[in-house]
Amino acid sequence: MATLLRSPKSGSDWGPNELLAYNIDIQFQDAATFFGVNPLPQPAVAAEVLTRLNADDMTNDSNYKFVRYMDLAMDPVPAEESAVDDFAVCLLTLLGYVPRTRMTRTRADIPLTICGEQCHAKTDVCVVDEDDILLLVQEDKRHKERKDPEPQLIAEAIAAFQANNTRRTRVLGQDAIDTKMMPGITLVGSSPTFYKIPVTKDLAQAVALGRFPATPTVVYAHLPAVPRPARRLSEGMKPLDSRRHIFSCYEAFRQFVNW
């Protein structure tokens, strides 16, 4: 793997080769292992979101908008941008990921130093506090382009780690952080996969210099165990039983969104 070609690439151009070239592996875990809690917490949302299927059944405007955004996200138009980003912003706000001091941003452009050159990693959605990036969301766009969202998400996590540490040292006058678990989510429609991406100074420097890291990086992932796995992508969060379980996963995942 140390002999694999490494070249300056923007985050949107990362693929499986970059994961091999920088000694990064993805391992899936069950819910108890990934979230560190068992059972999962109950969803902290209004009862009608968990018990009423359709947008027109909602009495609260925010809940109505959530279901409408979910329906739009699950109906992508080929070769066009979908409504997944809008859905993600609505969902994270509804679930309390964006309290007073935090903001959601779409299409944020993060500098990425790779192989000695300055490139960029553009997020679909991220949660920021001041200028620190706390959470990354990447849509699976394979309905319009043949790109795996996982390498893109990991590139964004490395770029965020670099950018956050640059702000700490050059703006705030603080010491750089040696390691940080960057949380991330990929979305196919409204169906999520959750990631814990451990980024270290050694990994960030290896990417910046275009070198093979001696120490492997293991990214942990969790795919929610919905009642009908074979219909996961077509159903997403629409069925109430899947909706409740996925909401519980989001509740448990919120513990990792900090800096």
Residue, then its C-alpha position, 0 to 999 in steps of 0.5 A: m500500500a505504501t507504493l500506491l500513487r498519491s496525488p493532490k485531489s480535492g475531497s470530492d475526488w477521493g475514492p477507495n484508492e485514497l483510503l488505501a493510500y493513507n492506510i484508512d480502513i472502515q469497520f462496521q459495528d452494531a449499535a451497542t458497540f458503536f454508540g456505547v449505550n444499550p438500549l438506545p435512548q428514546p427520541a426527543v421529538a414530538a409524539e406526532v412525528l413518531t405516530r403520524l405518517n404523513a405531513d398533512d397529519m402534523t399539527n405543528d409547522s416544524n413537524y410538517k416541514f420535516v416530513r415534507y423535506m423527508d418526502l422530497a429527499m426520497d424522490p431524487v431527480p436523475a442528474e439533478e441535485s436532490a433535496v437531501d441537504d435541505f432535509a439534513v438541515c431540517l432534521l439536525t435542527l429538529l433534533g437539537y444538533v444546532p443550539r443557539t451558538r451553532m449553525t448549519r452550513t451547506r456547501a462549505d468549502i474547507p481547505l485541504t492540504i494534500c501532497g504539498e498542494q492546497c486543494h479543497a473539500k466541499t461539504d454538503v452540510c456541516v454543523v459549526d460552532e464559531d468556525d470550528i466544524l463539529l459534524l459533517v454530512q455527505e449525500d450519497k449522489r450515486h443517483k447522478e454520479r458514480k462516486d462513493p460518499e465514504p471517501q469524500l466524507i473522510a477527506e472532509a473530516i481530515a480537512a476539518f481537522q486541519a482547518n480547526n487546528t489552524r484556527r486554534t494555533r493562528v487565530l486563538g493562540q492555542d495548542a493544536i489538538d493531537t487527535k479528534m474523532m470527527p463525526g459524520i453521516t452519509l445519507v441516501g435519501s433519508s436513510p443514514t449511515f453514521y461514522k466515527i472518524p478518528v483524525t490524528k496529527d500524524l494522519a493529517q500530516a501524512v495527507a499534507l505531505g503525500r506519505f503513507p502513514a505507518t499507523p492505520t486509521v480505523v473508521y467505525a461505522h453503523l448502519p441502523a438495523v431497520p425492520r426491513p433491511a432489504r427495503r432500507l433505501s426505498e423506505g428510509m425514515k417514512p415507516l413509523d417503526s423505522r423512523r423511531h429507530i433511526f431517531s433513536c440512533y440520532e439521539a445516541f450519536r449527538q454525544f459525539v458532536n463536540w470540539 
